[in-house]
């Protein structure tokens, strides 16, 4: 890719975003890597100051913290795209990725920076995600694991085909991650796409 790119690596939680993002960031050149989870310590402090229990699935989080985290990580991304060819953001983008108006506005803003949007969507079986969530033992997953079926009913694992731009072959890239073999094959395809000139 010769043009500047903002790359979203996204999927529901525990599909493998961080592992893939870090591997891509290590292999690709001229890239800035941003992980929304870096903001979690700040969010925890907001919970603490507000006297709220730490629950990233709570109404308090959704109302007071969630969108601010996304605003901050996107501000950082746009600052970085001024200076580097590739900027990668690792985050679920749960609402944003299926919001056509949000994506259209984002693409329009990127044009001002001479950049385009590429979304890497991680395709993973929900039960594989469940096991990975158990294995990683993170406090951010406590509520999800305790209410798995309820949580699962709120998560959309389908491929966000609304992101496909017929004029940009790199607008939506898929990474299959239910097995190590699928992941290895998908990674090679991603590298070929991002390194193509």
LUMLUMVO-950701 format. One record per residue: x, y, z of N, C-alpha, C, O in turn. Coordinates in Angstrom, 2 decimals. Each point is the difference from the previous one (the first is absolute). Example, Ala and Ser with C-alpha at 12.3 -4.5 7.8 and 13.67 -1.06 7.14 Angstrom:
BEGIN
> nc1	nc2	nc3	cac1	cac2	cac3	cc1	cc2	cc3	oc1	oc2	oc3
> 13.19	-5.69	7.80	-0.89	1.19	0.00	0.90	1.20	0.00	1.04	-0.02	0.66 $
> -1.39	1.07	-1.38	0.82	1.19	0.06	-0.77	1.09	0.73	0.51	1.11	0.17 $
This chain:
BEGIN
> nc1	nc2	nc3	cac1	cac2	cac3	cc1	cc2	cc3	oc1	oc2	oc3
> 0.85	-1.20	0.00	-0.85	1.20	0.00	0.88	1.25	0.00	0.86	0.16	0.87 $
> -1.07	0.68	-1.81	0.79	1.22	-0.04	-0.64	1.11	0.82	0.70	0.85	0.56 $
> -2.04	-0.86	-0.49	-0.68	1.08	0.71	0.03	-0.19	1.50	0.15	-1.11	0.51 $
> -0.31	2.22	0.19	-0.13	-0.07	1.45	-1.26	-0.79	0.36	-1.00	0.05	-0.72 $
> 1.07	-0.77	1.83	-1.14	-0.82	0.42	-0.20	0.12	1.51	0.95	-0.06	0.78 $
> -2.21	0.23	-0.41	-0.41	-0.23	1.38	-0.56	-1.41	0.03	-0.95	-0.31	-0.72 $
> 1.52	-0.53	1.54	-0.39	-1.41	0.05	-0.71	-0.27	1.32	0.58	0.20	1.07 $
> -1.80	-0.65	-1.15	-0.70	-0.49	1.19	0.17	-1.52	0.05	-0.31	-0.69	-0.97 $
> 0.78	0.18	2.08	-0.03	-1.44	0.23	-1.12	-0.21	1.01	0.09	0.42	1.15 $
> -1.15	-1.07	-1.59	-1.20	0.00	0.82	-0.76	-1.32	-0.07	0.13	-0.79	-0.94 $
> -0.93	0.58	1.97	-0.78	-1.22	0.16	-0.65	0.08	1.37	0.30	0.91	0.77 $
> -1.18	-1.83	-0.45	-0.46	-0.10	1.38	1.17	-0.34	0.93	1.04	-0.46	-0.47 $
> -1.18	0.68	1.77	1.08	-0.29	0.94	0.46	-1.46	-0.05	-0.79	-0.91	-0.24 $
> 2.09	0.73	0.47	0.65	-1.31	0.12	0.08	-0.77	-1.32	0.18	-1.22	0.01 $
> -0.30	1.92	-1.13	0.16	-0.66	-1.30	1.46	-0.04	-0.45	0.35	-0.74	-0.91 $
> 0.50	1.54	1.55	1.42	0.00	-0.35	0.52	1.31	-0.55	1.00	0.01	-0.71 $
> -1.67	1.11	1.03	0.41	1.31	-0.53	1.41	0.38	0.41	0.80	0.41	-0.84 $
> -0.49	-0.54	2.10	1.29	0.47	0.50	1.14	-0.83	-0.57	1.02	0.54	-0.43 $
> -1.18	-1.84	0.44	1.05	-0.87	-0.54	0.27	0.32	-1.46	1.15	0.14	-0.41 $
> -2.23	-0.02	-0.39	0.18	0.31	-1.42	0.59	1.39	-0.18	0.93	0.18	-0.80 $
> -1.45	0.80	1.51	0.47	1.38	-0.15	1.50	0.12	0.28	0.73	0.63	-0.75 $
> -0.30	-1.24	1.83	1.42	0.08	0.37	0.88	-0.72	-1.01	1.12	0.44	-0.28 $
> -1.61	-1.54	-0.25	0.77	-0.73	-1.01	0.11	0.83	-1.28	1.08	0.08	-0.59 $
> -2.18	0.54	0.16	0.05	0.86	-1.18	0.91	1.20	0.24	0.80	0.37	-0.86 $
> -0.93	0.24	2.03	0.81	1.18	0.31	1.49	-0.33	0.02	0.83	0.84	-0.33 $
> -0.50	-2.06	0.72	1.39	-0.44	0.01	0.52	-0.23	-1.41	1.16	0.30	-0.30 $
> -2.00	-0.84	-0.57	0.43	-0.38	-1.34	-0.04	1.14	-1.01	0.83	0.07	-0.90 $
> -1.80	0.84	1.05	-0.15	1.08	-0.97	0.96	1.15	0.30	0.45	0.16	1.14 $
> -0.15	0.63	-2.15	0.89	1.15	0.16	-0.82	1.29	0.00	-1.10	0.06	-0.54 $
> 1.67	0.96	1.15	-0.62	1.33	0.02	-1.41	-0.06	0.56	-0.96	0.43	-0.65 $
> 0.84	-0.96	1.86	-1.32	-0.18	0.61	0.00	0.48	1.44	0.98	-0.17	0.73 $
> -2.09	0.76	-0.32	-0.24	0.37	1.39	-1.10	-0.91	0.52	-1.05	-0.13	-0.62 $
> 1.29	-0.50	1.76	-0.97	-0.93	0.59	-0.66	0.64	1.21	0.68	0.47	0.91 $
> -2.02	-0.46	-0.90	-0.77	0.55	1.12	-0.99	-1.05	0.48	-0.71	-0.61	-0.80 $
> 0.66	0.41	2.11	-0.88	-0.99	0.60	-0.93	0.71	0.98	0.46	0.64	0.95 $
> -1.77	-0.75	-1.19	-0.94	0.69	0.88	0.10	-0.48	1.45	-0.35	0.73	0.92 $
> 0.81	-1.96	-0.72	0.14	-0.51	1.36	1.02	0.78	0.82	0.00	-0.07	1.23 $
> 0.87	0.82	-1.91	0.95	0.85	0.71	-0.72	1.02	0.87	0.55	0.49	0.99 $
> -1.80	-0.16	-1.36	-0.77	1.00	0.74	-0.72	-0.58	1.22	-0.58	0.75	0.78 $
> 0.62	-2.07	-0.60	-0.74	-0.62	1.09	0.38	0.54	1.38	-0.90	0.21	0.82 $
> 2.18	0.02	-0.50	0.32	0.57	1.31	-0.71	1.33	0.27	-0.42	0.27	1.12 $
> 0.29	0.56	-2.15	-0.72	1.27	0.16	-1.49	-0.26	0.26	-0.62	0.65	0.84 $
> 0.08	-1.62	-1.56	-1.41	-0.34	0.18	-0.26	-0.57	1.40	-1.01	0.31	0.63 $
> 1.93	-1.12	-0.15	-0.14	-0.55	1.35	-0.04	1.12	1.04	-0.73	-0.08	0.99 $
> 1.53	1.11	-1.23	0.00	1.13	0.93	-1.34	0.73	-0.01	-0.45	0.49	1.03 $
> -0.17	-0.41	-2.20	-1.33	0.63	-0.08	-1.01	-0.80	0.81	-0.79	0.57	0.75 $
> 0.81	-1.89	-0.90	-0.88	-0.86	0.82	0.24	0.28	1.49	-0.95	0.15	0.77 $
> 2.20	-0.10	-0.40	0.36	0.18	1.42	-0.49	1.33	0.53	-0.63	0.06	1.06 $
> 0.91	1.02	-1.78	-0.39	1.34	0.44	-1.52	0.13	0.06	-0.54	0.70	0.86 $
> -0.14	-1.38	-1.80	-1.46	0.08	-0.04	-0.67	-0.93	1.02	-1.21	0.04	0.19 $
> 2.02	-0.87	0.48	-0.57	-0.93	0.98	-0.79	-1.12	-0.65	-0.93	-0.54	0.60 $
> 1.31	0.20	-1.83	-0.69	-1.06	-0.75	0.83	-1.27	-0.01	1.23	0.07	-0.05 $
> -1.87	-1.24	0.10	0.77	-1.25	-0.12	0.59	-0.11	-1.40	-0.61	0.44	-0.98 $
> 1.80	-1.02	0.89	0.66	-0.13	-1.30	-0.71	-1.05	-0.84	0.12	-1.20	0.25 $
> -0.85	1.67	-1.24	-0.76	-0.90	-0.88	-0.11	0.66	-1.36	-0.77	0.94	-0.19 $
> 1.55	-1.45	-0.77	0.04	0.59	-1.34	-1.20	-0.41	-0.85	-0.06	0.31	-1.18 $
> -0.89	-1.01	1.79	-1.26	-0.32	-0.68	-1.17	0.74	0.64	-1.16	-0.25	-0.34 $
> 1.45	1.16	1.26	-1.05	0.67	0.77	-0.58	1.20	-0.75	0.65	0.54	-0.91 $
> -1.86	-0.12	1.28	-0.57	1.23	-0.56	0.88	1.22	0.27	0.10	0.89	-0.84 $
> 0.54	-0.86	2.02	0.90	1.13	0.31	1.15	0.07	-1.01	0.31	1.08	-0.50 $
> 0.31	-2.21	0.21	1.08	-0.01	-0.98	-0.49	0.47	-1.36	0.63	0.82	-0.66 $
> -1.78	-1.37	0.23	-0.53	0.36	-1.31	-0.32	1.49	-0.10	0.21	0.61	-1.05 $
> -0.72	-0.05	2.12	-0.42	1.41	-0.03	1.17	0.97	0.18	0.09	1.01	-0.69 $
> 0.81	-1.32	1.63	1.00	0.98	0.42	1.41	-0.23	-0.52	0.80	0.94	-0.01 $
> -0.46	-2.14	-0.42	1.40	-0.30	-0.30	0.23	-0.50	-1.42	0.93	0.43	-0.67 $
> -1.78	-1.33	0.21	0.27	-0.71	-1.26	0.32	0.92	-1.17	1.04	-0.15	-0.65 $
> -1.92	1.10	0.37	0.19	0.85	-1.17	1.21	0.91	0.15	0.65	0.34	-0.99 $
> -0.35	0.05	2.21	1.18	0.84	0.24	1.27	-0.76	-0.34	0.93	0.56	-0.58 $
> -0.88	-1.84	0.95	1.16	-0.81	-0.36	0.20	-0.01	-1.52	1.13	0.15	-0.48 $
> -2.21	-0.33	-0.25	0.12	-0.01	-1.47	0.41	1.37	-0.54	0.81	0.08	-0.92 $
> -1.36	0.97	1.48	0.38	1.35	-0.45	1.49	0.23	0.20	0.67	0.55	-0.88 $
> -0.15	-0.96	2.02	1.42	0.22	0.31	0.89	-0.82	-0.93	0.97	0.52	-0.55 $
> -1.29	-1.80	0.37	0.86	-0.83	-0.85	-0.03	0.48	-1.45	1.00	-0.10	-0.70 $
> -2.14	0.63	0.26	-0.07	0.52	-1.37	0.75	1.32	-0.14	0.60	0.26	-1.04 $
> -0.64	0.57	2.07	0.81	1.23	-0.02	1.48	-0.34	-0.13	0.73	0.64	-0.76 $
> -0.29	-1.64	1.50	1.39	-0.45	-0.09	0.31	-0.54	-1.39	1.09	0.24	-0.54 $
> -2.02	-0.97	-0.04	0.21	-0.57	-1.33	0.15	1.09	-1.06	0.88	-0.08	-0.86 $
> -1.72	1.09	0.93	0.09	1.07	-0.99	1.26	0.84	0.21	0.56	0.52	-0.97 $
> -0.13	-0.39	2.19	1.27	0.69	0.24	1.15	-0.80	-0.63	0.90	0.58	-0.62 $
> -0.93	-1.89	0.78	1.07	-0.85	-0.51	0.02	-0.08	-1.52	1.07	-0.08	-0.59 $
> -2.25	0.10	-0.05	-0.05	-0.17	-1.46	0.63	1.18	-0.73	0.33	-0.10	-1.18 $
> -0.15	1.21	1.89	0.70	1.14	-0.60	1.47	-0.32	-0.27	0.62	0.55	-0.90 $
> -0.07	-1.47	1.71	1.44	-0.21	0.00	0.45	-1.38	-0.49	1.18	-0.22	-0.24 $
> -2.12	-0.71	0.10	0.38	-1.35	-0.39	-0.95	-0.55	-1.05	-1.14	0.46	-0.13 $
> 1.61	-1.46	-0.61	-0.79	-0.55	-1.10	-1.16	-0.86	0.47	-1.09	0.06	-0.56 $
> 1.33	-0.87	1.59	-1.01	-0.91	0.51	-0.24	0.26	1.48	0.94	0.13	0.78 $
> -2.21	-0.06	-0.41	-0.37	0.11	1.41	-1.01	-1.10	0.27	-1.04	-0.08	-0.66 $
> 1.34	-0.75	1.64	-0.87	-1.12	0.32	-0.65	0.21	1.35	0.67	0.33	0.98 $
> -1.99	-0.50	-0.92	-0.75	0.11	1.25	-0.61	-1.36	0.33	-0.76	-0.56	-0.79 $
> 1.09	0.06	1.95	-0.54	-1.27	0.49	-1.13	0.33	0.98	0.25	0.49	1.10 $
> -1.49	-0.77	-1.52	-1.17	0.30	0.83	-1.22	-0.71	-0.58	-0.03	-0.26	-1.21 $
> -0.97	-0.05	2.03	-1.19	-0.69	-0.53	-0.84	0.82	-0.98	-0.56	-0.56	-0.94 $
> 0.46	1.88	1.15	-0.84	0.85	-0.86	-1.38	-0.62	-0.22	-0.53	0.01	-1.11 $
> -0.03	-0.53	2.16	-1.23	-0.79	-0.08	-1.14	0.74	-0.70	-0.62	-0.54	-0.92 $
> 0.35	1.77	1.35	-1.07	0.78	-0.62	0.46	0.64	-1.31	-0.72	-0.01	-1.00 $
> 1.92	0.57	1.04	0.48	0.82	-1.10	0.14	-0.76	-1.31	-0.29	0.54	-1.07 $
> 0.73	-1.79	1.16	0.33	-0.75	-1.20	-1.21	-0.29	-0.87	0.13	-0.23	-1.21 $
> -1.32	0.24	1.81	-1.22	-0.27	-0.75	-0.85	1.26	-0.21	-1.14	-0.07	-0.47 $
> 1.70	1.21	0.81	-0.68	1.28	-0.14	0.48	0.66	-1.29	1.09	0.56	-0.05 $
> -1.92	-0.64	-0.99	0.42	0.51	-1.31	0.34	1.48	0.02	0.92	0.44	-0.69 $
> -1.66	0.32	1.47	0.27	1.44	0.08	1.36	0.27	0.64	0.75	0.87	-0.45 $
> -0.44	-1.62	1.50	1.31	0.13	0.67	1.13	-0.33	-0.97	0.98	0.73	-0.09 $
> -1.13	-1.84	-0.63	1.05	-0.42	-0.93	0.15	1.00	-1.14	1.12	0.30	-0.42 $
> -2.22	0.21	-0.09	0.07	0.99	-1.08	0.71	1.27	0.47	0.83	0.55	-0.72 $
> -1.15	-0.10	1.93	0.65	1.19	0.54	1.48	-0.25	0.24	0.84	0.87	-0.24 $
> -0.52	-2.06	0.71	1.40	-0.35	0.24	0.79	-0.02	-1.30	1.11	0.53	-0.07 $
> -1.68	-1.13	-0.96	0.68	-0.04	-1.30	0.18	1.40	-0.58	1.03	0.30	-0.61 $
> -2.03	0.55	0.80	0.11	1.38	-0.49	1.11	0.75	0.73	0.77	0.73	-0.62 $
> -0.69	-0.92	1.92	1.06	0.67	0.77	1.37	-0.53	-0.39	0.96	0.76	-0.08 $
> -0.86	-2.06	-0.15	1.28	-0.59	-0.40	0.47	0.56	-1.34	1.20	0.15	-0.22 $
> -2.14	0.18	-0.67	0.37	0.58	-1.29	0.77	1.30	0.20	0.90	0.32	-0.79 $
> -1.25	0.43	1.82	0.70	1.25	0.29	1.46	-0.24	0.36	0.84	0.89	-0.14 $
> -0.54	-2.09	0.59	1.37	-0.37	0.39	0.68	-0.81	-1.11	1.12	-0.48	0.18 $
> -1.81	0.33	-1.31	0.55	-0.82	-1.07	0.06	-1.47	0.36	0.91	-0.71	-0.43 $
> -1.86	0.26	1.22	0.03	-1.37	0.52	-1.32	-0.72	-0.29	-1.02	0.63	-0.29 $
> 1.06	-1.95	0.38	-1.17	-0.84	-0.18	-0.17	-0.91	1.22	0.91	-0.16	0.82 $
> -2.11	-0.43	-0.71	-0.31	-0.90	1.10	0.07	-1.44	-0.44	-0.57	-0.38	-1.03 $
> 1.28	-0.44	1.79	-0.03	-1.45	-0.17	-0.46	-0.61	1.32	0.52	0.34	1.06 $
> -1.50	-1.24	-1.13	-0.46	-0.68	1.20	0.36	-1.48	-0.12	-0.38	-0.67	-0.95 $
> 1.12	0.19	1.95	0.29	-1.43	0.09	-1.01	-0.58	1.00	0.06	0.29	1.19 $
> -0.96	-1.10	-1.70	-1.03	-0.62	0.86	0.44	-1.43	0.32	0.29	-0.79	-0.90 $
> -0.24	0.48	2.18	0.43	-1.32	0.43	-1.22	-0.92	0.12	-0.92	0.26	0.78 $
> 0.94	-1.31	-1.55	-1.09	-0.98	-0.01	0.38	-1.14	0.94	0.95	-0.73	-0.26 $
> -1.70	0.58	1.35	0.30	-1.02	1.00	-1.29	-0.60	0.52	-0.98	0.71	0.22 $
> 0.98	-2.00	-0.01	-1.16	-0.68	0.56	-0.26	0.49	1.42	0.94	0.10	0.80 $
> -2.20	0.22	-0.45	-0.30	0.52	1.35	0.50	-0.89	1.13	0.44	0.52	1.03 $
> -0.49	-1.83	-1.19	0.47	-0.87	1.09	1.51	0.03	0.15	0.52	-0.23	1.09 $
> 0.17	0.50	-2.18	1.45	0.19	0.09	0.29	1.28	0.79	0.90	0.02	0.84 $
> -1.67	1.02	-1.11	0.13	1.25	0.76	-0.28	-0.22	1.48	0.70	0.53	0.86 $
> -1.72	-1.32	-0.58	-0.36	-0.31	1.39	1.18	-0.63	0.72	0.34	0.41	1.11 $
> 0.27	-1.40	-1.72	1.13	-0.68	0.64	1.20	0.94	0.16	0.69	-0.04	1.02 $
> -0.46	0.88	-2.02	1.13	0.94	0.09	-0.23	1.01	1.12	0.93	0.41	0.69 $
> -2.19	-0.02	-0.52	-0.34	0.94	1.06	0.25	-0.64	1.37	0.51	0.65	0.92 $
> -0.86	-1.91	-0.80	0.27	-0.73	1.24	1.51	-0.08	0.24	0.47	0.24	1.11 $
> 0.26	-0.58	-2.15	1.45	-0.20	0.12	0.75	1.27	0.36	0.98	-0.05	0.74 $
> -1.44	1.20	-1.25	0.77	1.22	0.27	-0.25	0.56	1.39	0.81	0.78	0.50 $
> -1.91	-1.15	0.13	-0.23	0.34	1.40	0.04	1.49	0.31	0.56	0.41	1.02 $
> -1.14	0.39	-1.88	0.02	1.46	0.20	-1.23	0.46	0.78	-1.10	-0.52	-0.19 $
> 1.30	1.52	1.07	-1.14	0.51	0.77	-1.02	0.72	-0.88	-1.14	0.20	0.42 $
> 1.53	0.19	-1.62	-0.96	0.65	-0.90	-1.05	-0.99	-0.51	-1.04	0.41	-0.51 $
> 1.32	-1.71	0.65	-0.90	-1.04	-0.49	-0.87	-0.62	1.09	-0.79	-0.89	-0.29 $
> 0.92	1.34	1.52	-0.68	-0.65	1.12	-1.50	-0.09	-0.22	-0.59	-1.07	0.11 $
> -0.02	2.20	-0.44	-1.45	0.00	-0.21	-0.36	-0.84	-1.21	-0.97	-0.76	0.04 $
> 1.73	0.88	-1.12	-0.32	-0.74	-1.23	-0.01	-1.51	0.26	-0.91	-0.70	-0.44 $
> 1.91	0.23	1.14	0.09	-1.44	0.25	-1.09	-0.48	0.96	-0.51	-1.11	-0.13 $
> 0.16	1.97	1.08	-1.05	-0.38	0.97	-1.39	0.03	-0.64	-0.93	-0.63	0.51 $
> 0.78	1.35	-1.61	-1.29	0.13	-0.69	0.19	-0.29	-1.49	-0.44	0.78	-0.85 $
> 1.10	-1.89	0.54	0.45	-0.25	-1.37	-1.13	0.04	-1.02	0.13	0.67	-1.02 $
> -1.21	-1.36	1.25	-1.09	-0.04	-0.98	-0.62	1.38	-0.20	-0.32	0.38	-1.13 $
> 0.14	0.36	2.21	-0.53	1.36	-0.09	0.96	0.88	-0.80	-0.42	0.76	-0.87 $
> 1.71	-0.86	1.20	1.01	0.77	-0.71	0.02	-0.36	-1.48	0.04	0.87	-0.87 $
> -0.06	-2.18	0.60	0.08	-0.47	-1.38	-1.15	0.52	-0.85	0.17	0.23	-1.20 $
> -1.33	-0.06	1.80	-1.17	0.50	-0.74	0.16	1.44	-0.45	-0.75	0.48	-0.85 $
> 1.73	0.22	1.43	0.23	1.41	-0.35	1.14	0.19	-1.00	0.28	1.12	-0.42 $
> 0.38	-2.22	0.04	1.20	0.10	-0.83	-0.30	-0.47	-1.42	-0.64	-1.03	-0.20 $
> 1.12	1.78	-0.76	-0.23	-0.32	-1.41	1.30	-0.54	-0.60	0.96	0.74	-0.19 $
> -0.94	-2.03	-0.11	1.19	-0.64	-0.56	-0.01	-0.01	-1.54	0.96	-0.48	-0.61 $
> -2.01	0.99	-0.01	-0.07	-0.04	-1.46	0.98	0.99	-0.62	0.31	1.04	0.57 $
> 0.16	-1.39	-1.75	0.95	0.86	-0.71	-0.69	1.31	-0.40	-1.07	-0.04	-0.61 $
> 1.65	1.19	0.95	-0.63	1.30	-0.32	0.21	0.38	-1.47	0.87	0.80	-0.34 $
> -1.69	-1.39	-0.52	0.17	0.20	-1.44	-0.33	1.42	-0.44	0.32	0.40	-1.13 $
> -0.95	0.37	2.02	-0.27	1.41	-0.32	1.30	0.79	-0.20	-0.02	1.10	-0.56 $
> 1.13	-1.65	1.02	1.29	0.69	-0.10	0.64	-0.12	-1.38	0.96	0.70	-0.30 $
> -1.49	-1.58	-0.52	0.61	-0.23	-1.30	-0.17	1.22	-0.90	-1.12	0.46	-0.24 $
> 2.24	0.06	-0.23	0.01	1.09	-0.97	0.42	-0.60	-1.35	1.15	-0.43	-0.14 $
> -2.06	0.39	-0.84	0.34	-0.64	-1.29	1.18	0.64	-0.70	0.60	-0.61	-0.89 $
> -0.25	1.84	1.27	1.12	0.68	-0.63	1.30	-0.19	0.78	1.03	0.55	-0.38 $
> -1.07	-1.32	1.46	1.19	-0.21	0.82	0.07	-1.46	0.43	-0.74	-0.42	0.90 $
> 1.60	-0.35	-1.53	0.08	-1.44	0.30	0.49	-0.29	1.41	-0.14	-1.12	0.49 $
> 0.71	2.12	0.18	0.52	-0.19	1.35	-0.92	0.58	1.07	0.41	0.15	1.15 $
> -1.64	0.17	-1.52	-0.91	0.63	0.97	-0.39	-0.95	1.11	-0.10	0.42	1.16 $
> -0.12	-1.70	-1.48	-0.35	-1.00	1.01	0.83	-1.25	-0.26	-0.09	-0.63	-1.05 $
> 0.91	0.28	2.05	0.87	-1.17	-0.08	-0.38	-0.96	1.12	-0.24	0.42	1.13 $
> 0.19	-1.70	-1.45	-0.45	-0.99	0.98	1.17	-0.84	0.50	0.89	-0.39	-0.75 $
> -0.92	0.15	2.05	1.02	-0.82	0.66	-0.72	-1.10	0.76	-0.71	0.27	0.97 $
> 0.88	-1.50	-1.41	-0.69	-1.15	0.61	0.86	-0.55	1.13	1.16	-0.36	-0.21 $
> -1.74	0.29	1.41	0.82	-0.25	1.18	-0.59	-1.03	0.96	0.24	0.08	1.20 $
> -0.99	-1.03	-1.71	-0.53	-1.04	0.89	1.00	-1.11	0.25	-0.09	-0.70	1.01 $
> 1.07	0.54	-1.93	1.07	-0.98	0.19	1.33	0.65	-0.36	0.03	1.01	-0.71 $
> 1.07	-1.59	1.19	1.33	0.52	-0.32	0.29	-0.08	-1.49	0.65	0.88	-0.56 $
> -1.14	-1.94	-0.08	0.25	-0.17	-1.44	-0.70	1.10	-0.81	0.58	0.58	-0.92 $
> -1.83	-0.31	1.28	-0.75	1.06	-0.69	0.67	1.36	0.23	0.09	0.81	-0.92 $
> 0.37	-0.58	2.13	0.64	1.27	0.33	1.28	0.20	-0.79	0.26	1.10	-0.51 $
> 0.54	-2.13	0.40	1.27	0.11	-0.73	-0.24	0.32	-1.47	0.69	0.85	-0.57 $
> -1.66	-1.52	-0.04	-0.31	0.26	-1.40	-0.55	1.41	-0.19	0.37	0.70	-0.95 $
> -1.25	-0.28	1.85	-0.58	1.34	-0.10	1.05	1.08	0.19	-0.04	1.04	-0.66 $
> 0.98	-1.29	1.56	1.04	1.00	0.27	0.85	0.24	-1.25	0.32	1.14	-0.33 $
> 0.03	-2.21	-0.37	0.79	0.16	-1.22	-0.76	0.82	-1.04	0.61	0.81	-0.70 $
> -1.91	-1.01	0.60	-0.81	0.78	-0.94	-0.05	1.48	0.40	0.06	0.88	-0.86 $
> -0.16	-0.63	2.16	0.00	1.39	0.47	1.32	0.68	-0.31	0.02	1.13	-0.50 $
> 1.07	-1.80	0.78	1.31	0.58	-0.26	0.17	0.31	-1.49	0.54	1.05	-0.36 $
> -1.00	-1.95	-0.48	0.09	0.24	-1.45	-0.80	1.23	-0.39	0.44	0.80	-0.82 $
> -1.63	-0.66	1.41	-0.84	1.16	-0.32	0.64	1.30	0.45	0.02	0.97	-0.76 $
> 0.52	-0.94	1.97	0.55	1.25	0.52	1.36	0.35	-0.64	0.39	1.16	-0.01 $
> 0.29	-2.15	-0.50	1.31	0.26	-0.60	-0.09	0.22	-1.50	0.97	0.40	-0.63 $
> -2.14	-0.67	0.05	-0.18	0.13	-1.45	0.16	1.43	-0.43	-0.49	0.92	0.65 $
> 1.19	-0.73	-1.76	0.20	1.35	-0.53	-0.71	0.19	-1.33	0.07	1.08	-0.58 $
